[in-house]
């Protein structure tokens, strides 16, 4: 019985946190349109209102007619309503949006998975 009460309190806190989000650059509560490419990657750094993700991709090298692994880093906007949910090491999904600053051209859509050891 107490477990159900705790779950409802947590759910209420999340709803209040989402309702309080007054971030104009939030794709859910603000005025930001997310369109274009979608990537999934691990959070390697977390800053106020911004995160850096990294993911591997295969690049074709024509000279050797082979593929090679390379890593790509992307800076993405982290809305206020998601700051508490996302930590370093989490697997998240980002989507392209209009340029928000010199280096930020993506926004966080959601969390896919937690930390893996």
C-alpha positions as CSV (number, residue, x, y, z in Angstrom):
1,X,0.0,0.0,0.0
2,X,2.8,2.4,0.8
3,X,4.6,1.5,-2.4
4,X,1.6,2.7,-4.4
5,X,1.6,6.0,-2.5
6,X,5.3,6.5,-3.2
7,X,4.8,5.9,-6.9
8,X,2.0,8.4,-7.2
9,X,4.1,11.0,-5.4
10,X,6.9,10.4,-7.8
11,X,4.5,10.6,-10.8
12,X,3.1,13.9,-9.4
13,X,6.6,15.4,-9.0
14,X,7.4,14.5,-12.6
15,X,4.1,16.1,-13.8
16,X,4.8,19.2,-11.8
17,X,8.3,19.4,-13.2
18,X,6.9,19.2,-16.7
19,X,4.2,21.7,-16.0
20,X,6.8,24.2,-14.6
21,X,9.0,24.0,-17.7
22,X,8.9,27.5,-19.2
23,X,11.9,26.9,-21.5
24,X,11.2,28.5,-24.9
25,X,13.7,26.1,-26.5
26,X,11.9,23.0,-25.4
27,X,10.4,20.9,-28.2
28,X,7.5,19.7,-25.9
29,X,6.6,22.8,-23.9
30,X,8.3,25.6,-25.9
31,X,8.4,27.0,-29.4
32,X,11.1,24.7,-30.9
33,X,10.4,22.6,-33.9
34,X,12.4,19.4,-34.1
35,X,12.9,18.1,-37.6
36,X,15.5,16.3,-39.6
37,X,18.0,13.6,-38.6
38,X,17.7,11.5,-35.5
39,X,20.7,10.0,-33.6
40,X,21.2,7.9,-30.5
41,X,24.3,8.2,-28.4
42,X,25.8,8.1,-24.9
43,X,26.1,11.2,-22.9
44,X,29.7,12.0,-22.2
45,X,29.4,15.4,-20.7
46,X,26.6,17.4,-19.1
47,X,26.5,21.2,-18.9
48,X,23.7,23.6,-17.8
49,X,21.1,23.4,-20.6
50,X,23.5,21.4,-22.9
51,X,24.9,17.9,-23.2
52,X,27.5,16.3,-25.4
53,X,26.8,12.9,-26.9
54,X,29.1,10.5,-28.7
55,X,28.2,7.6,-31.1
56,X,30.1,5.3,-33.5
57,X,29.5,5.1,-37.2
58,X,31.0,3.3,-40.1
59,X,32.9,5.5,-42.7
60,X,33.8,4.1,-46.1
61,X,37.4,4.6,-47.1
62,X,37.6,4.5,-50.9
63,X,41.4,4.0,-51.2
64,X,41.3,0.8,-49.3
65,X,37.7,-0.2,-50.3
66,X,36.9,-0.9,-46.6
67,X,34.9,0.6,-43.8
68,X,36.4,2.1,-40.6
69,X,34.7,2.9,-37.3
70,X,34.8,6.6,-36.3
71,X,33.2,8.5,-33.4
72,X,31.1,11.5,-33.7
73,X,30.4,14.1,-31.0
74,X,27.3,16.2,-31.1
75,X,26.2,19.0,-28.7
76,X,22.5,19.1,-28.0
77,X,20.1,21.4,-26.1
78,X,18.9,19.9,-22.8
79,X,15.4,21.3,-21.9
80,X,14.8,22.2,-18.2
81,X,12.1,19.5,-17.9
82,X,14.7,16.7,-18.7
83,X,17.7,17.9,-16.7
84,X,16.9,15.7,-13.7
85,X,16.2,12.6,-15.8
86,X,19.4,12.5,-17.9
87,X,22.9,11.8,-16.4
88,X,26.3,11.1,-17.8
89,X,26.4,7.6,-19.4
90,X,22.8,7.4,-20.4
91,X,21.7,6.4,-23.9
92,X,19.6,9.2,-25.4
93,X,17.9,10.2,-28.6
94,X,18.5,13.6,-30.2
95,X,16.9,15.2,-33.2
96,X,18.0,18.0,-35.5
97,X,16.5,21.5,-35.0
98,X,17.3,25.1,-36.1
99,X,20.7,26.4,-35.0
100,X,20.3,27.5,-31.3
101,X,23.9,28.7,-31.0
102,X,27.3,28.3,-32.7
103,X,27.6,24.6,-31.8
104,X,24.1,23.5,-30.8
105,X,22.0,22.2,-33.7
106,X,20.2,19.3,-32.0
107,X,17.7,18.9,-29.2
108,X,17.2,16.0,-26.8
109,X,14.0,14.0,-27.6
110,X,14.1,11.5,-24.8
111,X,16.0,8.9,-22.8
112,X,16.4,5.4,-24.4
113,X,18.3,3.6,-21.8
114,X,20.3,4.0,-18.6
115,X,23.9,3.6,-17.8
116,X,25.7,0.4,-18.8
117,X,28.8,-0.8,-17.1
